[in-house]
C-alpha cells in the first residue's frame, strides 16, 4: 500500500497533548516537520510531574505551541480555532479510567461530553479537513463474542466512562452527517509503554513493587477463567494514527464518519502478562524479582476480556501492530527504572 507523506503545511491541533498518547503522537508529527498546537488542562488525575515531563519533550521542538486550556471551556476552545485555524484536529483529551468514573462522574460529563461537544461545534463553525477522536474498547462492555468487531452492538456499557465514549461516537456521527465533517473514531485497546499512565495496571504493579506493597489481581485467583486484555504498544498506536491522518477512508470514500478498532489482535491472559512484566523488570534491574500478589473479585465496571478485530483498519490503511508484549514491556521497564532512578537501590 502506497502512503502519502503528511502535509507539513497544515496545522494540527492535538487536545490532551500532555497525555500519554497525545505526547507520543505530537512528537511523531513534530519530527516529520508538522506544526502542532497542543492543548491540555494539566489536571491532577495522576502525577502532574509526568505530564510536565512530556511537555518538556514537546517544547524542545520549535514547531510546537502549547496552550493550557480545558476543552470544557467553550470560549477558550473557540479562541484556539480562531487564532490558529487548525486543518486537522485530533481530540485525545478526556477523563480516562473506568474505576474513577464511579468516584467522580462529573469529571467525565464535563470533559468527555461537554468538552467533546465544544470540539464538534468548533469544527462546525471553523471547517476542518479531518477530525480524529478517541473512543475506547470499553464501549463493547461485557460482550461475549470475540474478537470485538466494529459492527457489534455496543448499547450496553458497564461504566460511565464507556457510556461517554459511546456517546462521542454518536455525536460525531451526527455532526458528520449534518455538517459534512470528515470524522474518524478510534477504539483504543489498552495502550501501554514508556511515559505511560500511572493508573494503568502495568504501571501500578511496577509502582507497588518498589513500594513493597502487594498487587491486587481482580480475577478471584481463578486461573482457569483468567481475565485477558488486548495490550497495544504506544509506537504501534502512533503508526496507526499517522497513517489515518494522510490516508483516511473518510477523505476518499462516501461515508464521512468511520469507527475503527486500534488494537493488537493478540490478547494476553492477565497472569501471563504479569509474569512477563516480572521477567522484564528483572532484566531491567539485573536481579530476579516477583510481585507479592493478592486476589480479589472483579471490580464494578471492569470487563472480563478485550480482544480487537483489526481487519477493518488493516484493510483501510495496511496497519498491523508489530511490537510483541515482551519487547513492549521491556521498553517500559527499562524506561521506568531509568526515569525513577531505581538502579540506585541495588548499587
C-alpha positions in Angstrom: 0.0 0.0 0.0 1.4 3.4 -1.0 1.3 6.2 1.5 1.3 9.9 1.0 3.6 12.0 3.3 1.9 14.2 5.9 1.3 17.7 4.7 3.6 19.8 6.8 1.9 23.0 5.7 -1.2 22.0 7.6 -1.8 22.9 11.3 -2.5 20.0 13.6 -4.4 20.6 16.8 -4.0 17.9 19.4 -6.0 18.0 22.6 -4.7 16.1 25.5 -1.1 16.8 24.2 0.4 16.3 27.7 -1.3 12.9 27.9 0.2 9.5 27.1 -1.0 9.1 23.5 -1.1 12.8 22.9 2.5 13.3 23.7 3.8 10.4 21.6 1.6 11.4 18.6 2.6 15.0 18.9 6.3 14.1 19.0 5.9 12.0 15.9 4.2 14.7 13.9 6.8 17.3 15.1 9.6 15.0 13.9 8.1 15.0 10.4 8.1 18.8 10.3 4.4 19.3 11.0 3.1 22.4 13.0 1.3 21.2 16.2 -0.8 23.2 18.6 -1.1 21.2 21.8 -3.7 21.9 24.4 -4.2 20.3 27.8 -5.7 21.3 31.2 -2.9 19.5 33.1 -5.3 18.1 35.7 -4.0 16.1 38.7 -5.9 12.8 37.9 -2.4 11.3 38.1 1.2 12.6 38.7 1.4 16.1 37.2 5.2 15.8 37.0 4.8 13.1 34.4 2.7 15.5 32.3 5.2 18.2 32.6 8.0 15.8 31.6 6.0 15.0 28.4 5.6 18.7 27.7 9.3 19.2 28.2 9.9 16.7 25.4 7.5 18.5 23.1 8.6 22.0 23.9 12.1 21.2 22.6 10.5 21.4 19.1 10.3 24.9 17.6 7.2 23.9 15.6 5.2 23.1 18.8 2.9 25.5 20.6 1.3 24.7 23.9 -1.8 26.3 25.4 -3.1 25.3 28.8 -6.9 25.2 28.5 -9.8 22.9 29.4 -11.8 21.7 26.4 -15.0 22.1 28.5 -14.4 25.8 28.3 -16.2 26.7 25.0 -14.9 30.2 24.8 -11.3 29.1 25.1 -11.7 26.3 22.5 -13.3 28.8 20.1 -10.4 31.2 20.6 -7.9 28.4 19.8 -9.7 27.7 16.5 -9.9 31.4 15.6 -6.3 32.1 16.4 -4.6 29.0 15.0 -7.1 27.9 12.3 -6.3 24.1 12.6 -6.7 22.0 9.5 -6.7 18.7 11.3 -8.0 18.1 14.9 -7.0 15.0 16.9 -9.2 15.0 20.1 -7.4 12.9 22.7 -8.4 15.0 25.8 -10.8 13.1 28.0 -11.2 12.0 31.6 -9.8 8.5 31.5 -10.3 5.5 33.7 -13.1 3.1 34.3 -13.0 2.8 38.1 -12.5 6.6 38.7 -15.9 7.2 36.9 -17.5 5.6 40.0 -15.9 8.2 42.2 -16.1 11.3 40.2 -18.8 11.1 37.4 -18.9 14.9 36.9 -15.4 14.9 35.5 -16.5 12.5 32.7 -19.5 14.6 31.8 -17.5 17.8 31.8 -14.6 16.6 29.7 -16.0 13.7 27.6 -19.4 15.0 26.8 -19.4 18.8 27.2 -15.7 19.1 26.1 -16.2 16.9 23.0 -19.4 18.8 22.1 -17.3 22.0 22.2 -14.8 20.4 19.8 -17.5 19.4 17.4 -19.1 22.9 17.5 -15.7 24.4 16.8 -15.2 22.1 13.8 -18.6 23.0 12.5 -18.0 26.8 12.8 -14.4 26.6 11.6 -14.4 23.8 9.0 -11.5 21.3 9.2 -10.2 18.7 6.8 -10.4 15.9 9.3 -11.4 15.2 12.9 -9.9 12.2 14.6 -11.1 11.4 18.1 -10.5 8.9 20.9 -13.1 6.3 21.6 -12.4 3.1 23.6 -12.6 -0.6 23.7 -14.8 -0.1 26.8 -17.8 0.5 24.5 -18.0 -3.2 24.0 -19.0 -3.7 27.6 -19.3 -7.3 28.6 -19.9 -8.6 25.0 -19.2 -12.3 24.9 -18.4 -12.6 21.2 -14.7 -12.2 20.5 -12.8 -10.7 18.8 -14.8 -7.5 19.1 -15.8 -6.1 15.7 -16.8 -2.6 14.9 -20.3 -3.7 13.7 -21.0 -5.4 17.0 -23.9 -3.9 19.1 -22.5 -1.6 21.8 -25.6 -0.5 23.5 -24.9 -1.9 27.0 -21.9 0.0 28.5 -21.0 -1.2 32.0 -19.3 2.1 33.2 -20.0 5.8 32.8 -16.6 6.1 31.1 -17.8 3.6 28.4 -21.1 5.4 28.1 -19.4 8.7 27.4 -17.2 7.1 24.7 -20.2 5.6 23.0 -21.9 9.0 23.2 -18.9 10.5 21.5 -19.3 8.1 18.5 -23.0 9.1 18.2 -22.3 12.8 18.5 -19.5 12.6 15.9 -21.7 10.6 13.5 -24.5 13.2 13.8 -22.2 16.2 13.3 -20.5 14.5 10.4 -23.9 13.8 8.8 -25.4 17.3 9.4 -22.3 19.4 8.7 -20.1 17.2 6.5 -17.2 16.9 8.9 -14.9 14.1 8.0 -14.5 12.2 11.3 -12.7 9.1 12.4 -13.3 7.4 15.8 -10.6 5.1 17.2 -11.5 2.5 19.8 -8.2 2.1 21.7 -7.3 -1.2 23.3 -5.2 -1.0 26.5 -2.4 1.2 25.3 0.9 0.8 27.2 4.6 1.9 27.1 7.2 4.4 28.3 5.8 7.7 29.7 2.5 5.9 30.2 -0.3 6.4 32.6 0.3 5.5 36.3 -3.3 4.4 36.7 -2.9 1.6 34.3 -2.3 -1.9 35.7 1.2 -2.5 34.3 2.5 0.9 35.7 0.6 0.5 39.0 2.1 -3.1 39.5 5.6 -1.7 39.0 5.0 1.1 41.4 3.7 -1.4 44.0 6.8 -3.5 43.8 9.1 -0.6 44.7 6.7 0.5 47.5 6.9 -3.0 48.9 3.2 -3.5 48.6 1.2 -6.4 47.1 -0.5 -6.0 43.7 -4.3 -6.6 43.6 -5.4 -9.0 40.9 -9.1 -8.9 40.2 -9.8 -12.5 39.0 -10.6 -14.2 42.3 -7.5 -16.3 41.8 -9.4 -18.3 39.2 -6.6 -19.0 36.6 -8.9 -21.2 34.5 -11.2 -18.2 33.9 -8.5 -15.6 33.8 -9.1 -12.1 32.6 -7.4 -11.2 29.3 -6.6 -7.9 27.6 -5.5 -6.8 24.1 -2.4 -4.8 25.1 -1.3 -2.4 22.3 2.2 -0.8 22.4 2.2 3.0 22.1 4.5 3.1 19.0 2.1 0.9 17.1 -0.8 3.2 18.0 1.1 6.2 16.7 1.9 4.5 13.4 -1.8 3.7 13.0 -3.0 7.2 13.7 -0.3 8.7 11.5 -1.4 6.5 8.6 -5.0 7.5 9.1 -4.1 11.2 9.0 -2.9 11.0 5.5 -4.8 8.0 4.1 -8.1 8.3 5.8 -11.0 6.5 4.2 -13.4 9.3 5.3 -11.5 11.6 3.0 -11.7 9.4 -0.1 -15.0 7.5 0.4 -18.6 8.4 0.6 -19.0 7.7 4.3 -17.8 10.8 6.2 -17.7 9.1 9.6 -16.0 5.8 10.4 -15.0 4.0 13.6 -12.1 1.6 13.8 -10.7 -0.7 16.5 -7.0 0.0 17.0 -5.6 -2.9 19.0 -3.0 -5.7 18.9 -5.4 -8.5 18.0 -3.4 -10.8 20.3 -5.0 -10.8 23.8 -2.9 -11.8 26.8 -4.1 -13.6 29.9 -3.6 -11.4 32.9 -1.4 -13.9 34.8 0.8 -14.4 31.8 1.1 -10.7 31.4 2.1 -10.3 35.0 4.8 -13.0 34.6 6.1 -11.2 31.6 6.2 -7.9 33.4 8.1 -9.6 36.3 10.7 -11.0 33.9 11.1 -7.7 32.1 11.6 -5.8 35.3 14.1 -8.4 36.5 16.2 -7.8 33.4 16.0 -4.0 33.8 17.2 -4.4 37.4 19.7 -7.2 36.9 18.1 -9.3 39.6 15.1 -11.7 39.7 12.0 -10.1 41.2 8.5 -11.3 41.9 5.4 -9.4 42.8 3.6 -10.1 46.0 0.0 -10.9 44.8 -3.4 -10.7 46.4 -6.6 -11.9 44.6 -9.9 -10.1 44.7 -13.2 -10.2 42.8 -13.6 -8.3 39.6 -14.3 -4.6 40.1 -17.6 -2.9 39.1 -17.2 -1.5 35.6 -14.4 -3.9 34.6 -14.9 -6.4 31.8 -13.6 -10.0 31.6 -12.0 -9.6 28.2 -10.9 -7.2 25.5 -10.0 -8.6 22.1 -9.8 -6.4 19.0 -10.7 -7.4 15.5 -8.3 -5.2 13.4 -9.3 -6.3 9.9 -11.2 -3.1 9.1 -8.2 -0.9 9.9 -5.8 -3.2 8.2 -7.9 -3.2 5.0 -8.2 0.6 5.1 -4.6 1.6 5.8 -2.5 -1.5 5.9 -2.0 -1.2 9.7 -0.9 -4.2 11.7 0.9 -3.8 15.1 4.4 -5.3 15.2 5.5 -5.0 18.8 5.4 -8.1 21.0 4.3 -7.9 24.6 7.8 -9.0 25.7 9.5 -6.2 23.7 6.9 -3.6 24.7 7.1 -4.3 28.4 10.9 -4.5 28.3 10.9 -1.0 26.8 8.6 0.2 29.6 10.5 -1.3 32.5 13.8 0.0 31.1 12.3 3.5 30.9 10.7 3.2 34.3 14.0 2.1 36.1 15.9 4.9 34.4 13.2 7.6 34.9 12.7 6.9 38.6 16.4 6.1 39.2 15.6 2.6 40.6 19.0 1.1 39.9 20.5 3.1 42.7 18.6 0.8 45.1 20.8 -2.1 44.1 24.2 -0.4 44.0 
